[in-house]
Amino acid sequence: MGNRAIPLEGAMNFRDFGGYATAEGRRVKTHRLFRSGGLAGLTDADHAVLGAFDIKLICDLRRGSEKSHMPTRWCTEPAAELWHLPLFPDGSTSTLAGWSKIKTTEGVRDKMIDIYRALVTKPDIFEKYRILFERLAQADNYPVLVHCSAGKDRTGVVCALILSMLGVDRDTIMEDYLLTRHHYDSDHAWERLSTQVLDFSTENGWTKELLAPVFGVEEAYLNTSFGVIDKEYGTVDAFLADAVGLKPETIDALKVHLLD
């Protein structure tokens, strides 16, 4: 997969997810698509590194409360546009309902599976995908950074959809998704009590051991999203056309901007 991670002092899981070959023999452009966890801790040294990439658009997929609790610190010049596009609203039953009753690691894992299922079954999320893809069809938004709190679940599904639309094979997409295992510090995330799923202001005696599935990535998670798409739509392309509502000209523009 190459060395696509960008080591930073104040952000985890920051990496380029371009460079992959497609089934048609083309290649996703590098330094156009970036993904990351939260950006609240970026240092001056980090900004010196990031300034070289000239990122134009930063798409924040976090809930409003996550954004308020850990606001993005981005100080590069020229300034990037900070765009908030929450996939789940605060208090969403897709993410928070029932967590307080969970007493086993398997129960936590099941809730994570539910989140990945929700990411490809909720019409309000489909609308967010459509808005995102239509913005990505505009050349002046590149390079773009997509992130959430951990850069692995909401971001993981969005990146998987982008790479699928561009023609990258599923095994490669899974390998890219699983790179989080090497670039996400669960100890640090636990210390900050900031994740993509839970509101720790209502902490209920959870332990790091119990919540281990929250702090990792598993093939079963992303395969849940793909499985729903395969069953209901047949292909990711059909999902993007029929559920998300992407027009052929939008997909054509995306490929022009993102494929060599």
PASEBA-1860 file (N, C-alpha, C; in nm, 3 decimals):
! residues 260
1> MGNRAIPL> 0.083/-0.122/0.000/0.000/0.000/0.000/0.086/0.127/0.000 ~ 0.216/0.110/0.022/0.303/0.226/0.022/0.291/0.304/0.152 ~ 0.375/0.404/0.166/0.376/0.487/0.285/0.286/0.608/0.260 ~ 0.159/0.594/0.291/0.064/0.700/0.262/0.026/0.780/0.386 ~ 0.074/0.738/0.503/0.045/0.811/0.626/0.130/0.938/0.633 ~ 0.073/1.042/0.692/0.143/1.168/0.715/0.154/1.187/0.865 ~ 0.270/1.160/0.923/0.284/1.168/1.070/0.266/1.312/1.119 ~ 0.181/1.328/1.217/0.155/1.459/1.276/0.159/1.449/1.428
9> EGAMNFRD> 0.191/1.556/1.493/0.195/1.557/1.638/0.055/1.560/1.700 ~ -0.037/1.630/1.635/-0.166/1.657/1.698/-0.287/1.600/1.629 ~ -0.268/1.505/1.537/-0.381/1.441/1.469/-0.342/1.298/1.436 ~ -0.440/1.209/1.449/-0.417/1.068/1.421/-0.477/1.029/1.286 ~ -0.418/0.925/1.228/-0.478/0.859/1.112/-0.489/0.950/0.991 ~ -0.394/1.042/0.977/-0.394/1.135/0.864/-0.318/1.071/0.749 ~ -0.385/1.052/0.636/-0.319/0.985/0.524/-0.384/1.018/0.390 ~ -0.306/0.999/0.288/-0.348/1.015/0.150/-0.416/0.885/0.108
17> FGGYATAE> -0.539/0.894/0.054/-0.601/0.769/0.007/-0.615/0.766/-0.145 ~ -0.521/0.836/-0.211/-0.508/0.824/-0.355/-0.399/0.724/-0.390 ~ -0.369/0.715/-0.519/-0.260/0.630/-0.565/-0.298/0.488/-0.600 ~ -0.422/0.449/-0.579/-0.462/0.311/-0.604/-0.500/0.289/-0.752 ~ -0.470/0.169/-0.802/-0.505/0.133/-0.939/-0.654/0.101/-0.948 ~ -0.710/0.121/-1.064/-0.851/0.090/-1.087/-0.862/-0.028/-1.182 ~ -0.982/-0.084/-1.190/-1.006/-0.200/-1.277/-0.985/-0.166/-1.423 ~ -0.998/-0.036/-1.459/-0.983/0.005/-1.599/-0.838/0.037/-1.634
25> GRRVKTHR> -0.746/0.014/-1.541/-0.607/0.039/-1.569/-0.562/0.182/-1.542 ~ -0.647/0.260/-1.479/-0.610/0.397/-1.444/-0.564/0.400/-1.299 ~ -0.535/0.517/-1.246/-0.487/0.527/-1.109/-0.546/0.652/-1.044 ~ -0.587/0.637/-0.918/-0.638/0.752/-0.843/-0.522/0.848/-0.816 ~ -0.543/0.974/-0.841/-0.438/1.073/-0.822/-0.398/1.084/-0.675 ~ -0.271/1.105/-0.652/-0.222/1.129/-0.517/-0.229/1.278/-0.484 ~ -0.225/1.307/-0.355/-0.227/1.444/-0.303/-0.351/1.520/-0.345 ~ -0.459/1.444/-0.369/-0.589/1.504/-0.399/-0.693/1.469/-0.293
33> LFRSGGLA> -0.681/1.349/-0.237/-0.776/1.297/-0.140/-0.703/1.261/-0.011 ~ -0.745/1.323/0.099/-0.686/1.294/0.229/-0.797/1.257/0.328 ~ -0.759/1.180/0.428/-0.852/1.138/0.533/-0.782/1.150/0.667 ~ -0.860/1.169/0.774/-0.798/1.192/0.903/-0.899/1.176/1.014 ~ -0.844/1.166/1.136/-0.924/1.183/1.256/-0.938/1.332/1.287 ~ -0.979/1.363/1.411/-1.001/1.501/1.451/-0.877/1.588/1.440 ~ -0.900/1.718/1.424/-0.792/1.812/1.395/-0.776/1.919/1.502 ~ -0.833/1.895/1.619/-0.829/1.998/1.724/-0.691/2.017/1.783
41> GLTDADHA> -0.606/1.915/1.776/-0.476/1.922/1.841/-0.360/1.957/1.751 ~ -0.387/2.001/1.630/-0.279/2.031/1.537/-0.184/2.137/1.594 ~ -0.055/2.114/1.578/0.047/2.205/1.630/0.101/2.294/1.518 ~ 0.182/2.389/1.556/0.246/2.473/1.455/0.332/2.390/1.361 ~ 0.400/2.289/1.418/0.481/2.201/1.335/0.395/2.123/1.237 ~ 0.277/2.079/1.281/0.185/2.009/1.192/0.142/2.100/1.077 ~ 0.111/2.225/1.108/0.067/2.316/1.003/0.178/2.342/0.902 ~ 0.302/2.339/0.948/0.414/2.353/0.855/0.417/2.237/0.757
49> VLGAFDIK> 0.385/2.117/0.806/0.379/1.999/0.719/0.260/2.008/0.625 ~ 0.144/2.041/0.680/0.020/2.038/0.603/0.014/2.148/0.499 ~ 0.083/2.258/0.523/0.080/2.368/0.427/0.128/2.328/0.289 ~ 0.215/2.229/0.284/0.269/2.185/0.155/0.163/2.118/0.068 ~ 0.054/2.071/0.129/-0.048/2.000/0.051/-0.156/2.093/-0.004 ~ -0.161/2.216/0.046/-0.252/2.317/-0.009/-0.397/2.269/-0.011 ~ -0.441/2.209/0.099/-0.577/2.155/0.107/-0.678/2.270/0.102 ~ -0.775/2.256/0.014/-0.873/2.361/-0.011/-1.002/2.343/0.070
57> LICDLRRG> -1.045/2.218/0.085/-1.175/2.190/0.148/-1.157/2.083/0.255 ~ -1.208/2.111/0.375/-1.204/2.014/0.485/-1.347/1.980/0.521 ~ -1.385/1.857/0.493/-1.522/1.810/0.519/-1.526/1.738/0.653 ~ -1.594/1.795/0.749/-1.604/1.745/0.886/-1.735/1.668/0.900 ~ -1.726/1.536/0.918/-1.845/1.451/0.924/-1.899/1.432/1.066 ~ -1.841/1.499/1.163/-1.877/1.479/1.303/-2.013/1.541/1.339 ~ -2.070/1.491/1.448/-2.189/1.554/1.504/-2.154/1.695/1.553 ~ -2.255/1.777/1.570/-2.232/1.913/1.617/-2.165/1.919/1.752
65> SEKSHMPT> -2.203/1.829/1.842/-2.144/1.829/1.976/-1.997/1.791/1.972 ~ -1.960/1.699/1.883/-1.819/1.663/1.867/-1.740/1.784/1.817 ~ -1.795/1.852/1.720/-1.730/1.969/1.663/-1.711/2.078/1.768 ~ -1.813/2.100/1.851/-1.804/2.203/1.953/-1.705/2.165/2.063 ~ -1.703/2.037/2.098/-1.614/1.990/2.205/-1.468/1.991/2.163 ~ -1.442/1.958/2.036/-1.306/1.950/1.985/-1.299/2.027/1.853 ~ -1.306/2.161/1.857/-1.308/2.240/1.733/-1.179/2.225/1.654 ~ -1.195/2.223/1.523/-1.080/2.210/1.434/-0.987/2.330/1.447
73> RWCTEPAA> -0.858/2.301/1.455/-0.755/2.405/1.452/-0.679/2.389/1.321 ~ -0.706/2.479/1.227/-0.642/2.471/1.096/-0.591/2.610/1.060 ~ -0.461/2.624/1.051/-0.401/2.757/1.037/-0.309/2.770/0.917 ~ -0.329/2.688/0.815/-0.244/2.700/0.697/-0.285/2.820/0.614 ~ -0.194/2.867/0.532/-0.221/2.975/0.437/-0.189/2.927/0.297 ~ -0.281/2.949/0.201/-0.411/3.012/0.219/-0.506/2.924/0.300 ~ -0.602/2.985/0.362/-0.694/2.914/0.450/-0.780/2.816/0.371 ~ -0.805/2.701/0.433/-0.898/2.604/0.374/-1.040/2.635/0.421
81> ELWHLPLF> -1.137/2.591/0.343/-1.277/2.603/0.385/-1.310/2.489/0.481 ~ -1.361/2.524/0.599/-1.405/2.424/0.697/-1.554/2.402/0.677 ~ -1.588/2.285/0.629/-1.726/2.254/0.591/-1.780/2.145/0.682 ~ -1.884/2.176/0.757/-1.943/2.080/0.850/-2.059/2.006/0.782 ~ -2.045/1.875/0.769/-2.147/1.792/0.706/-2.172/1.670/0.796 ~ -2.245/1.688/0.906/-2.263/1.578/1.002/-2.347/1.466/0.944 ~ -2.291/1.346/0.941/-2.369/1.232/0.891/-2.475/1.190/0.990 ~ -2.443/1.196/1.118/-2.539/1.168/1.224/-2.564/1.295/1.304
89> PDGSTSTL> -2.690/1.331/1.328/-2.716/1.448/1.412/-2.695/1.414/1.559 ~ -2.682/1.515/1.641/-2.674/1.491/1.785/-2.799/1.420/1.832 ~ -2.779/1.320/1.920/-2.891/1.244/1.971/-2.947/1.142/1.875 ~ -2.875/1.117/1.766/-2.924/1.022/1.666/-2.943/0.884/1.727 ~ -3.059/0.826/1.703/-3.084/0.690/1.753/-2.996/0.588/1.684 ~ -2.943/0.624/1.567/-2.857/0.530/1.496/-2.726/0.506/1.570 ~ -2.685/0.604/1.651/-2.556/0.590/1.718/-2.567/0.574/1.868 ~ -2.659/0.644/1.933/-2.654/0.652/2.078/-2.752/0.560/2.150
97> AGWSKIKT> -2.861/0.526/2.087/-2.964/0.451/2.157/-2.914/0.314/2.202 ~ -2.939/0.282/2.326/-2.909/0.149/2.376/-2.768/0.129/2.427 ~ -2.679/0.227/2.410/-2.541/0.207/2.454/-2.532/0.185/2.605 ~ -2.615/0.255/2.681/-2.604/0.246/2.827/-2.638/0.108/2.880 ~ -2.705/0.027/2.799/-2.744/-0.106/2.844/-2.642/-0.214/2.809 ~ -2.540/-0.178/2.734/-2.444/-0.277/2.687/-2.349/-0.317/2.799 ~ -2.332/-0.446/2.817/-2.247/-0.497/2.926/-2.138/-0.590/2.876 ~ -2.133/-0.617/2.745/-2.035/-0.711/2.691/-1.966/-0.652/2.569
105> TEGVRDKM> -1.846/-0.700/2.542/-1.773/-0.656/2.424/-1.847/-0.693/2.297 ~ -1.909/-0.811/2.296/-1.985/-0.851/2.178/-2.103/-0.758/2.155 ~ -2.163/-0.710/2.263/-2.271/-0.614/2.249/-2.223/-0.484/2.188 ~ -2.103/-0.440/2.227/-2.044/-0.320/2.170/-2.015/-0.342/2.021 ~ -1.962/-0.459/1.989/-1.933/-0.489/1.848/-2.063/-0.488/1.766 ~ -2.169/-0.541/1.820/-2.297/-0.539/1.750/-2.344/-0.396/1.723 ~ -2.320/-0.306/1.819/-2.359/-0.167/1.799/-2.275/-0.103/1.688 ~ -2.148/-0.139/1.683/-2.065/-0.088/1.574/-2.116/-0.137/1.438
113> IDIYRALV> -2.156/-0.263/1.433/-2.215/-0.317/1.310/-2.340/-0.239/1.273 ~ -2.421/-0.203/1.374/-2.542/-0.125/1.348/-2.510/0.009/1.285 ~ -2.401/0.071/1.329/-2.362/0.201/1.274/-2.325/0.188/1.127 ~ -2.248/0.086/1.094/-2.209/0.066/0.954/-2.330/0.031/0.868 ~ -2.428/-0.034/0.926/-2.551/-0.061/0.852/-2.628/0.070/0.831 ~ -2.635/0.152/0.936/-2.707/0.279/0.924/-2.646/0.369/0.819 ~ -2.516/0.362/0.802/-2.447/0.450/0.706/-2.485/0.421/0.561 ~ -2.549/0.307/0.535/-2.592/0.276/0.398/-2.741/0.242/0.391
121> TKPDIFEK> -2.817/0.282/0.493/-2.961/0.257/0.490/-3.045/0.381/0.523 ~ -2.983/0.489/0.567/-3.059/0.607/0.612/-3.070/0.711/0.500 ~ -3.192/0.741/0.454/-3.208/0.838/0.346/-3.149/0.975/0.377 ~ -3.151/1.019/0.504/-3.094/1.150/0.535/-2.943/1.149/0.515 ~ -2.880/1.033/0.539/-2.736/1.021/0.513/-2.710/1.017/0.363 ~ -2.798/0.951/0.287/-2.783/0.949/0.141/-2.777/1.092/0.087 ~ -2.861/1.179/0.142/-2.863/1.318/0.097/-2.729/1.387/0.126 ~ -2.668/1.355/0.242/-2.536/1.411/0.273/-2.431/1.360/0.174
129> YRILFERL> -2.439/1.232/0.141/-2.346/1.178/0.041/-2.360/1.252/-0.092 ~ -2.485/1.274/-0.133/-2.508/1.342/-0.261/-2.445/1.481/-0.260 ~ -2.466/1.554/-0.152/-2.409/1.688/-0.141/-2.257/1.682/-0.146 ~ -2.199/1.585/-0.076/-2.053/1.572/-0.074/-1.999/1.540/-0.213 ~ -2.057/1.442/-0.278/-2.007/1.403/-0.410/-2.023/1.517/-0.511 ~ -2.130/1.592/-0.499/-2.148/1.703/-0.592/-2.044/1.812/-0.568 ~ -2.005/1.833/-0.444/-1.897/1.929/-0.418/-1.764/1.877/-0.471 ~ -1.743/1.746/-0.459/-1.618/1.688/-0.509/-1.612/1.692/-0.662
137> AQADNYPV> -1.726/1.711/-0.725/-1.727/1.723/-0.871/-1.681/1.860/-0.918 ~ -1.653/1.952/-0.824/-1.607/2.086/-0.857/-1.455/2.093/-0.841 ~ -1.386/2.126/-0.947/-1.240/2.118/-0.949/-1.173/2.207/-0.846 ~ -1.235/2.320/-0.811/-1.168/2.415/-0.722/-1.174/2.374/-0.575 ~ -1.232/2.259/-0.545/-1.236/2.211/-0.406/-1.117/2.122/-0.371 ~ -1.029/2.096/-0.464/-0.917/2.004/-0.441/-0.788/2.080/-0.411 ~ -0.705/2.015/-0.331/-0.718/1.887/-0.259/-0.822/1.897/-0.146 ~ -0.881/1.782/-0.111/-0.985/1.776/-0.011/-0.946/1.681/0.101
145> LVHCSAGK> -0.987/1.715/0.222/-0.966/1.631/0.339/-1.102/1.595/0.398 ~ -1.126/1.466/0.418/-1.248/1.417/0.482/-1.210/1.362/0.618 ~ -1.282/1.403/0.722/-1.247/1.352/0.855/-1.369/1.344/0.946 ~ -1.353/1.265/1.052/-1.448/1.263/1.163/-1.365/1.265/1.290 ~ -1.410/1.202/1.397/-1.332/1.206/1.521/-1.214/1.109/1.516 ~ -1.237/0.990/1.464/-1.131/0.890/1.458/-1.077/0.870/1.317 ~ -1.151/0.913/1.218/-1.106/0.896/1.080/-1.115/0.753/1.032 ~ -1.212/0.676/1.086/-1.214/0.535/1.051/-1.353/0.479/1.020
153> DRTGVVCA> -1.457/0.530/1.081/-1.591/0.472/1.063/-1.672/0.553/0.962 ~ -1.720/0.668/1.001/-1.788/0.753/0.902/-1.695/0.787/0.787 ~ -1.573/0.828/0.821/-1.475/0.857/0.717/-1.444/0.732/0.636 ~ -1.434/0.617/0.703/-1.403/0.493/0.634/-1.506/0.457/0.528 ~ -1.633/0.472/0.561/-1.739/0.440/0.464/-1.738/0.540/0.349 ~ -1.723/0.668/0.380/-1.719/0.769/0.274/-1.602/0.743/0.178 ~ -1.485/0.715/0.233/-1.368/0.689/0.148/-1.388/0.562/0.066 ~ -1.451/0.461/0.126/-1.478/0.337/0.053/-1.572/0.363/-0.065
161> LILSMLGV> -1.671/0.448/-0.046/-1.764/0.480/-0.155/-1.693/0.558/-0.265 ~ -1.606/0.651/-0.226/-1.532/0.728/-0.326/-1.443/0.636/-0.409 ~ -1.366/0.552/-0.341/-1.275/0.462/-0.412/-1.352/0.362/-0.498 ~ -1.464/0.314/-0.449/-1.547/0.222/-0.529/-1.596/0.290/-0.656 ~ -1.646/0.412/-0.640/-1.696/0.487/-0.756/-1.586/0.508/-0.859 ~ -1.462/0.522/-0.813/-1.350/0.544/-0.905/-1.301/0.416/-0.970 ~ -1.349/0.300/-0.922/-1.314/0.174/-0.985/-1.206/0.095/-0.913 ~ -1.173/0.131/-0.789/-1.076/0.055/-0.712/-1.142/-0.073/-0.662
169> DRDTIMED> -1.070/-0.185/-0.668/-1.131/-0.312/-0.630/-1.151/-0.320/-0.479 ~ -1.242/-0.406/-0.439/-1.286/-0.411/-0.300/-1.176/-0.459/-0.205 ~ -1.092/-0.550/-0.249/-0.983/-0.595/-0.162/-0.889/-0.480/-0.129 ~ -0.860/-0.397/-0.227/-0.772/-0.282/-0.205/-0.838/-0.182/-0.111 ~ -0.968/-0.161/-0.131/-1.041/-0.069/-0.044/-1.038/-0.118/0.100 ~ -1.053/-0.248/0.119/-1.047/-0.303/0.254/-0.909/-0.285/0.314 ~ -0.806/-0.305/0.235/-0.669/-0.285/0.285/-0.649/-0.140/0.329 ~ -0.701/-0.048/0.250/-0.689/0.093/0.287/-0.763/0.121/0.417
177> YLLTRHHY> -0.881/0.067/0.429/-0.962/0.084/0.551/-0.888/0.030/0.674 ~ -0.826/-0.084/0.660/-0.760/-0.149/0.774/-0.627/-0.082/0.812 ~ -0.578/0.011/0.730/-0.457/0.083/0.767/-0.474/0.162/0.896 ~ -0.598/0.188/0.934/-0.625/0.254/1.062/-0.559/0.179/1.176 ~ -0.547/0.048/1.165/-0.486/-0.031/1.273/-0.344/0.016/1.302 ~ -0.278/0.075/1.205/-0.140/0.118/1.221/-0.128/0.267/1.254 ~ -0.236/0.342/1.232/-0.224/0.488/1.242/-0.325/0.552/1.337 ~ -0.389/0.470/1.420/-0.486/0.522/1.516/-0.444/0.478/1.655
185> DSDHAWER> -0.429/0.571/1.745/-0.381/0.545/1.881/-0.500/0.535/1.975 ~ -0.544/0.414/2.005/-0.661/0.395/2.089/-0.636/0.443/2.232 ~ -0.513/0.431/2.280/-0.481/0.479/2.415/-0.504/0.630/2.424 ~ -0.457/0.701/2.322/-0.473/0.846/2.320/-0.621/0.883/2.310 ~ -0.694/0.810/2.226/-0.837/0.838/2.210/-0.911/0.816/2.341 ~ -0.875/0.711/2.412/-0.941/0.683/2.540/-0.911/0.792/2.641 ~ -0.787/0.839/2.644/-0.749/0.944/2.739/-0.830/1.071/2.714 ~ -0.855/1.100/2.589/-0.928/1.223/2.555/-1.079/1.202/2.561
193> LSTQVLDF> -1.123/1.076/2.576/-1.265/1.044/2.585/-1.342/1.105/2.468 ~ -1.283/1.097/2.352/-1.346/1.154/2.234/-1.347/1.051/2.124 ~ -1.466/0.998/2.090/-1.475/0.898/1.986/-1.584/0.935/1.887 ~ -1.599/0.853/1.786/-1.698/0.878/1.684/-1.837/0.835/1.725 ~ -1.851/0.765/1.836/-1.979/0.705/1.869/-2.039/0.760/1.998 ~ -1.962/0.764/2.104/-2.017/0.785/2.236/-2.005/0.928/2.286 ~ -2.102/0.966/2.366/-2.098/1.093/2.436/-2.055/1.063/2.579 ~ -1.930/1.089/2.610/-1.877/1.051/2.740/-1.925/1.142/2.852
201> STENGWTK> -2.001/1.247/2.819/-2.060/1.326/2.925/-2.167/1.246/3.000 ~ -2.212/1.137/2.937/-2.308/1.047/3.003/-2.243/0.912/3.027 ~ -2.115/0.914/3.060/-2.036/0.793/3.082/-2.106/0.703/3.183 ~ -2.106/0.573/3.152/-2.185/0.477/3.229/-2.101/0.363/3.281 ~ -1.981/0.393/3.329/-1.897/0.288/3.383/-1.828/0.204/3.279 ~ -1.818/0.255/3.154/-1.750/0.180/3.050/-1.600/0.171/3.080 ~ -1.542/0.064/3.034/-1.397/0.047/3.043/-1.340/0.038/2.902 ~ -1.211/0.061/2.892/-1.148/0.051/2.761/-1.160/-0.091/2.707
209> ELLAPVFG> -1.152/-0.189/2.794/-1.162/-0.329/2.751/-1.300/-0.357/2.693 ~ -1.404/-0.308/2.760/-1.540/-0.329/2.711/-1.561/-0.263/2.576 ~ -1.504/-0.144/2.560/-1.527/-0.066/2.440/-1.423/-0.089/2.331 ~ -1.342/-0.193/2.345/-1.237/-0.219/2.247/-1.287/-0.216/2.103 ~ -1.406/-0.271/2.070/-1.452/-0.266/1.931/-1.473/-0.124/1.878 ~ -1.497/-0.028/1.968/-1.514/0.111/1.925/-1.383/0.170/1.875 ~ -1.273/0.126/1.935/-1.144/0.188/1.907/-1.067/0.117/1.796 ~ -1.128/0.022/1.730/-1.059/-0.051/1.624/-1.138/-0.051/1.496
217> VEEAYLNT> -1.081/-0.117/1.396/-1.153/-0.144/1.272/-1.148/-0.294/1.247 ~ -1.255/-0.347/1.193/-1.265/-0.489/1.165/-1.325/-0.506/1.025 ~ -1.281/-0.609/0.956/-1.335/-0.633/0.822/-1.487/-0.646/0.826 ~ -1.538/-0.703/0.934/-1.683/-0.722/0.944/-1.758/-0.590/0.942 ~ -1.696/-0.484/0.991/-1.764/-0.354/0.992/-1.790/-0.306/0.850 ~ -1.682/-0.288/0.774/-1.699/-0.237/0.638/-1.774/-0.338/0.550 ~ -1.753/-0.467/0.576/-1.826/-0.568/0.499/-1.976/-0.560/0.524 ~ -2.016/-0.512/0.641/-2.158/-0.491/0.667/-2.215/-0.388/0.571
225> SFGVIDKE> -2.145/-0.275/0.555/-2.192/-0.172/0.462/-2.195/-0.224/0.320 ~ -2.089/-0.291/0.278/-2.086/-0.345/0.143/-2.194/-0.452/0.124 ~ -2.216/-0.534/0.226/-2.315/-0.639/0.216/-2.455/-0.585/0.195 ~ -2.489/-0.479/0.267/-2.620/-0.416/0.248/-2.633/-0.361/0.107 ~ -2.528/-0.293/0.061/-2.531/-0.237/-0.075/-2.546/-0.347/-0.179 ~ -2.470/-0.455/-0.164/-2.477/-0.566/-0.260/-2.616/-0.627/-0.263 ~ -2.674/-0.646/-0.145/-2.806/-0.710/-0.137/-2.916/-0.621/-0.192 ~ -2.913/-0.493/-0.157/-3.023/-0.403/-0.193/-3.009/-0.341/-0.331
233> YGTVDAFL> -2.883/-0.324/-0.378/-2.862/-0.249/-0.502/-2.778/-0.324/-0.606 ~ -2.706/-0.425/-0.563/-2.625/-0.503/-0.656/-2.482/-0.456/-0.667 ~ -2.463/-0.324/-0.681/-2.329/-0.267/-0.693/-2.325/-0.132/-0.623 ~ -2.205/-0.085/-0.594/-2.189/0.049/-0.537/-2.234/0.154/-0.639 ~ -2.206/0.132/-0.766/-2.249/0.228/-0.868/-2.401/0.243/-0.867 ~ -2.472/0.132/-0.855/-2.617/0.138/-0.851/-2.666/0.207/-0.723 ~ -2.599/0.181/-0.612/-2.632/0.249/-0.486/-2.617/0.400/-0.501 ~ -2.506/0.443/-0.559/-2.481/0.585/-0.575/-2.582/0.649/-0.670
241> ADAVGLKP> -2.624/0.576/-0.771/-2.722/0.630/-0.866/-2.863/0.626/-0.809 ~ -2.904/0.512/-0.754/-3.044/0.492/-0.717/-3.078/0.543/-0.577 ~ -2.988/0.524/-0.481/-3.014/0.568/-0.344/-2.964/0.709/-0.320 ~ -2.840/0.735/-0.359/-2.779/0.865/-0.334/-2.827/0.969/-0.435 ~ -2.857/0.925/-0.555/-2.908/1.017/-0.656/-2.802/1.089/-0.736 ~ -2.684/1.028/-0.748/-2.579/1.090/-0.827/-2.612/1.081/-0.976 ~ -2.591/1.189/-1.046/-2.614/1.192/-1.189/-2.488/1.145/-1.263 ~ -2.503/1.087/-1.380/-2.386/1.041/-1.456/-2.283/1.150/-1.479
249> ETIDALKV> -2.328/1.272/-1.502/-2.233/1.380/-1.527/-2.151/1.415/-1.403 ~ -2.210/1.394/-1.283/-2.135/1.416/-1.159/-2.024/1.313/-1.146 ~ -2.058/1.188/-1.172/-1.957/1.081/-1.164/-1.848/1.103/-1.269 ~ -1.887/1.145/-1.389/-1.788/1.172/-1.493/-1.691/1.282/-1.449 ~ -1.744/1.387/-1.387/-1.660/1.497/-1.341/-1.565/1.450/-1.231 ~ -1.614/1.368/-1.139/-1.530/1.313/-1.033/-1.413/1.234/-1.091 ~ -1.439/1.156/-1.192/-1.334/1.075/-1.252/-1.233/1.162/-1.325 ~ -1.279/1.270/-1.387/-1.187/1.362/-1.452/-1.092/1.424/-1.351
257> HLLD> -1.145/1.463/-1.235/-1.064/1.530/-1.134/-0.972/1.436/-1.058 ~ -1.008/1.307/-1.050/-0.941/1.218/-0.956/-0.866/1.102/-1.020 ~ -0.876/1.082/-1.148/-0.807/0.969/-1.211/-0.703/1.016/-1.312 ~ -0.587/0.949/-1.306/-0.484/0.970/-1.409/-0.511/0.878/-1.527
END
